[in-house]
Amino acid sequence: MSLAELLPIVGALSGPAFFLVFTLAALGAPLLALFSLLASALRSTAHPEAYARRLLRMALTCAAPSLLIFAAAAALAAYRTSWLADWVTAAPLGPGLLTVGALAFCASLATMRLSRPSPRHGRQNSLLGQAFILTLLAAAILWLALALGISLQDQAQAVLRAPLDGGIGVAPLITPDVTALPNLWTALAASIALSAAAAGAISLEYLLLLRDREPFGRDALAHMLQLAARCTLRSTLLATAFLPVLWMRLPAMPALADGEIAAKTLIGVCACACVLLCLFSGIVARSTRPWSRSLSIHSAVIALWGGLTALLSVGLLCHYAV
């Protein structure tokens, strides 16, 4: 597979990867907020708690547009693909749970953002407990999305391979099964680490945009930016550790010449993007004036976007070349 054939695939998937960055950031924000609140409780400092509150506000900002775009894409796919409605109707429990979970996640974030609890009810409305519940809900959404994505890929491959008889192809109906996902825990752990890295990178941009809109002191802003950069660095290192697993478990691609080489090249590009993301977040974390490192912050988000685009391209190659 030549570079001229690979570049259009990467270019076509750059748009979905851009919106996927914000979706993952919304799902990873409660996890980072949970760890920040635990650090605040253990160290008796206010900066991690302030960062956690802004993370949860950022999660709603990222989740609401992502949900609308996902709903529009699902409606368009159902309209353009005749077999998709039959696939959902055959076993509606999985897609229904995913839809309810996404709506509940957005509703919980909106309730937290709009509520103003009094000091007397501060213990009752614990932010730590809310972040823990949102983290569990985000993990359940990731699990359902992975399981349904694998089932949908199997159904699409069955439709593509259906033999034609008089211009009509008949494919078996593969119902969604959320228990049949291979390597479930590995895929889920990698997705959680990737979502945490996306949340950290987007939170750097979010804090940078808020520096003139909220009464930040320079000390508080510096601490929150450094905390966000450290979270991004650690989450990216954890997510990068799963790339060798993906490299070793690539399926054979008999339908595409040099498809395995192209997929491994894209995994290498994703690894380079992870290295750049670690480099840029490390620069911000070690800076005494992190708000002045706007170029590094923007470059970190671009590196994340490029890495996700490469991962989506690997998935598409595996889908059509297997």
CORKAVEN-V923140 format. One record per residue. N is the residue number from 1. RES is the residue in one letter. D_LAST is the distance of its C-alpha to the last C-alpha in Angstrom with 1 decimal. Layout:
# CORKAVEN-V923140
n=N res=RES d_last=D_LAST
n=N res=RES d_last=D_LAST
This chain:
# CORKAVEN-V923140
n=1 res=M d_last=14.5
n=2 res=S d_last=18.0
n=3 res=L d_last=19.8
n=4 res=A d_last=20.9
n=5 res=E d_last=17.4
n=6 res=L d_last=16.5
n=7 res=L d_last=19.9
n=8 res=P d_last=19.6
n=9 res=I d_last=16.5
n=10 res=V d_last=18.5
n=11 res=G d_last=21.6
n=12 res=A d_last=20.2
n=13 res=L d_last=19.1
n=14 res=S d_last=22.5
n=15 res=G d_last=24.2
n=16 res=P d_last=22.2
n=17 res=A d_last=22.3
n=18 res=F d_last=26.1
n=19 res=F d_last=26.6
n=20 res=L d_last=24.4
n=21 res=V d_last=26.8
n=22 res=F d_last=29.6
n=23 res=T d_last=27.9
n=24 res=L d_last=27.1
n=25 res=A d_last=30.6
n=26 res=A d_last=32.1
n=27 res=L d_last=30.4
n=28 res=G d_last=31.2
n=29 res=A d_last=34.8
n=30 res=P d_last=36.3
n=31 res=L d_last=35.0
n=32 res=L d_last=36.7
n=33 res=A d_last=39.7
n=34 res=L d_last=40.0
n=35 res=F d_last=40.1
n=36 res=S d_last=42.5
n=37 res=L d_last=44.8
n=38 res=L d_last=44.8
n=39 res=A d_last=45.7
n=40 res=S d_last=48.4
n=41 res=A d_last=49.9
n=42 res=L d_last=49.9
n=43 res=R d_last=51.3
n=44 res=S d_last=53.6
n=45 res=T d_last=52.5
n=46 res=A d_last=51.9
n=47 res=H d_last=49.4
n=48 res=P d_last=46.3
n=49 res=E d_last=47.3
n=50 res=A d_last=47.8
n=51 res=Y d_last=44.4
n=52 res=A d_last=42.9
n=53 res=R d_last=44.7
n=54 res=R d_last=43.4
n=55 res=L d_last=39.8
n=56 res=L d_last=40.2
n=57 res=R d_last=41.7
n=58 res=M d_last=38.8
n=59 res=A d_last=36.3
n=60 res=L d_last=37.8
n=61 res=T d_last=37.8
n=62 res=C d_last=34.1
n=63 res=A d_last=33.2
n=64 res=A d_last=35.1
n=65 res=P d_last=33.5
n=66 res=S d_last=30.0
n=67 res=L d_last=30.7
n=68 res=L d_last=32.0
n=69 res=I d_last=29.0
n=70 res=F d_last=26.6
n=71 res=A d_last=28.8
n=72 res=A d_last=28.9
n=73 res=A d_last=25.1
n=74 res=A d_last=24.6
n=75 res=A d_last=27.4
n=76 res=L d_last=26.0
n=77 res=A d_last=22.5
n=78 res=A d_last=24.4
n=79 res=Y d_last=26.5
n=80 res=R d_last=23.9
n=81 res=T d_last=21.3
n=82 res=S d_last=23.1
n=83 res=W d_last=20.8
n=84 res=L d_last=20.9
n=85 res=A d_last=24.6
n=86 res=D d_last=24.0
n=87 res=W d_last=21.3
n=88 res=V d_last=23.9
n=89 res=T d_last=26.8
n=90 res=A d_last=25.3
n=91 res=A d_last=25.5
n=92 res=P d_last=27.3
n=93 res=L d_last=28.3
n=94 res=G d_last=25.4
n=95 res=P d_last=25.4
n=96 res=G d_last=29.2
n=97 res=L d_last=29.5
n=98 res=L d_last=27.4
n=99 res=T d_last=29.6
n=100 res=V d_last=32.8
n=101 res=G d_last=31.8
n=102 res=A d_last=31.2
n=103 res=L d_last=34.5
n=104 res=A d_last=36.4
n=105 res=F d_last=35.1
n=106 res=C d_last=36.4
n=107 res=A d_last=39.6
n=108 res=S d_last=40.4
n=109 res=L d_last=40.0
n=110 res=A d_last=42.2
n=111 res=T d_last=44.8
n=112 res=M d_last=45.0
n=113 res=R d_last=45.5
n=114 res=L d_last=48.2
n=115 res=S d_last=50.1
n=116 res=R d_last=53.1
n=117 res=P d_last=54.2
n=118 res=S d_last=57.7
n=119 res=P d_last=58.6
n=120 res=R d_last=60.0
n=121 res=H d_last=56.6
n=122 res=G d_last=54.8
n=123 res=R d_last=54.2
n=124 res=Q d_last=53.1
n=125 res=N d_last=50.5
n=126 res=S d_last=49.0
n=127 res=L d_last=46.4
n=128 res=L d_last=44.9
n=129 res=G d_last=44.4
n=130 res=Q d_last=42.8
n=131 res=A d_last=40.4
n=132 res=F d_last=39.4
n=133 res=I d_last=38.8
n=134 res=L d_last=36.7
n=135 res=T d_last=34.7
n=136 res=L d_last=33.9
n=137 res=L d_last=33.1
n=138 res=A d_last=30.7
n=139 res=A d_last=28.9
n=140 res=A d_last=28.6
n=141 res=I d_last=27.2
n=142 res=L d_last=24.5
n=143 res=W d_last=23.7
n=144 res=L d_last=23.5
n=145 res=A d_last=21.5
n=146 res=L d_last=18.8
n=147 res=A d_last=18.8
n=148 res=L d_last=18.8
n=149 res=G d_last=16.1
n=150 res=I d_last=13.7
n=151 res=S d_last=15.1
n=152 res=L d_last=14.9
n=153 res=Q d_last=11.2
n=154 res=D d_last=10.9
n=155 res=Q d_last=13.5
n=156 res=A d_last=12.0
n=157 res=Q d_last=8.8
n=158 res=A d_last=11.6
n=159 res=V d_last=13.6
n=160 res=L d_last=11.4
n=161 res=R d_last=10.9
n=162 res=A d_last=14.6
n=163 res=P d_last=16.7
n=164 res=L d_last=19.6
n=165 res=D d_last=23.1
n=166 res=G d_last=25.8
n=167 res=G d_last=23.8
n=168 res=I d_last=23.0
n=169 res=G d_last=19.7
n=170 res=V d_last=19.8
n=171 res=A d_last=17.1
n=172 res=P d_last=17.9
n=173 res=L d_last=19.1
n=174 res=I d_last=17.5
n=175 res=T d_last=20.3
n=176 res=P d_last=20.1
n=177 res=D d_last=20.8
n=178 res=V d_last=21.9
n=179 res=T d_last=22.5
n=180 res=A d_last=19.0
n=181 res=L d_last=17.4
n=182 res=P d_last=16.2
n=183 res=N d_last=18.2
n=184 res=L d_last=20.3
n=185 res=W d_last=23.1
n=186 res=T d_last=21.3
n=187 res=A d_last=19.4
n=188 res=L d_last=22.7
n=189 res=A d_last=24.7
n=190 res=A d_last=22.6
n=191 res=S d_last=22.8
n=192 res=I d_last=26.6
n=193 res=A d_last=27.2
n=194 res=L d_last=25.3
n=195 res=S d_last=27.4
n=196 res=A d_last=30.5
n=197 res=A d_last=29.9
n=198 res=A d_last=29.4
n=199 res=A d_last=32.6
n=200 res=G d_last=34.5
n=201 res=A d_last=33.6
n=202 res=I d_last=34.4
n=203 res=S d_last=37.6
n=204 res=L d_last=38.8
n=205 res=E d_last=38.7
n=206 res=Y d_last=40.2
n=207 res=L d_last=43.1
n=208 res=L d_last=43.6
n=209 res=L d_last=44.0
n=210 res=L d_last=46.3
n=211 res=R d_last=48.7
n=212 res=D d_last=51.1
n=213 res=R d_last=50.8
n=214 res=E d_last=51.6
n=215 res=P d_last=54.6
n=216 res=F d_last=52.8
n=217 res=G d_last=55.0
n=218 res=R d_last=53.7
n=219 res=D d_last=53.6
n=220 res=A d_last=51.6
n=221 res=L d_last=49.1
n=222 res=A d_last=48.7
n=223 res=H d_last=48.1
n=224 res=M d_last=45.5
n=225 res=L d_last=43.6
n=226 res=Q d_last=43.7
n=227 res=L d_last=42.5
n=228 res=A d_last=39.6
n=229 res=A d_last=38.7
n=230 res=R d_last=38.9
n=231 res=C d_last=36.6
n=232 res=T d_last=34.1
n=233 res=L d_last=34.3
n=234 res=R d_last=34.0
n=235 res=S d_last=31.1
n=236 res=T d_last=29.2
n=237 res=L d_last=29.8
n=238 res=L d_last=28.6
n=239 res=A d_last=25.3
n=240 res=T d_last=24.8
n=241 res=A d_last=25.1
n=242 res=F d_last=21.7
n=243 res=L d_last=19.9
n=244 res=P d_last=20.1
n=245 res=V d_last=18.4
n=246 res=L d_last=15.4
n=247 res=W d_last=15.5
n=248 res=M d_last=15.8
n=249 res=R d_last=13.0
n=250 res=L d_last=10.1
n=251 res=P d_last=7.0
n=252 res=A d_last=6.4
n=253 res=M d_last=4.6
n=254 res=P d_last=6.2
n=255 res=A d_last=6.2
n=256 res=L d_last=8.1
n=257 res=A d_last=11.2
n=258 res=D d_last=12.2
n=259 res=G d_last=9.3
n=260 res=E d_last=10.1
n=261 res=I d_last=13.7
n=262 res=A d_last=13.5
n=263 res=A d_last=12.0
n=264 res=K d_last=14.8
n=265 res=T d_last=17.2
n=266 res=L d_last=16.7
n=267 res=I d_last=17.2
n=268 res=G d_last=20.4
n=269 res=V d_last=21.5
n=270 res=C d_last=21.2
n=271 res=A d_last=23.3
n=272 res=C d_last=25.8
n=273 res=A d_last=26.1
n=274 res=C d_last=26.8
n=275 res=V d_last=29.5
n=276 res=L d_last=31.0
n=277 res=L d_last=31.1
n=278 res=C d_last=32.9
n=279 res=L d_last=35.2
n=280 res=F d_last=36.3
n=281 res=S d_last=36.8
n=282 res=G d_last=38.7
n=283 res=I d_last=41.0
n=284 res=V d_last=41.8
n=285 res=A d_last=42.4
n=286 res=R d_last=44.9
n=287 res=S d_last=46.7
n=288 res=T d_last=50.1
n=289 res=R d_last=49.7
n=290 res=P d_last=46.0
n=291 res=W d_last=46.7
n=292 res=S d_last=47.4
n=293 res=R d_last=43.9
n=294 res=S d_last=42.4
n=295 res=L d_last=40.5
n=296 res=S d_last=38.7
n=297 res=I d_last=38.0
n=298 res=H d_last=36.5
n=299 res=S d_last=34.5
n=300 res=A d_last=33.1
n=301 res=V d_last=31.7
n=302 res=I d_last=30.2
n=303 res=A d_last=28.5
n=304 res=L d_last=27.1
n=305 res=W d_last=25.9
n=306 res=G d_last=24.2
n=307 res=G d_last=22.5
n=308 res=L d_last=21.1
n=309 res=T d_last=19.9
n=310 res=A d_last=18.0
n=311 res=L d_last=16.4
n=312 res=L d_last=15.5
n=313 res=S d_last=14.0
n=314 res=V d_last=11.8
n=315 res=G d_last=10.7
n=316 res=L d_last=10.1
n=317 res=L d_last=8.1
n=318 res=C d_last=5.7
n=319 res=H d_last=6.0
n=320 res=Y d_last=5.8
n=321 res=A d_last=3.8
n=322 res=V d_last=0.0
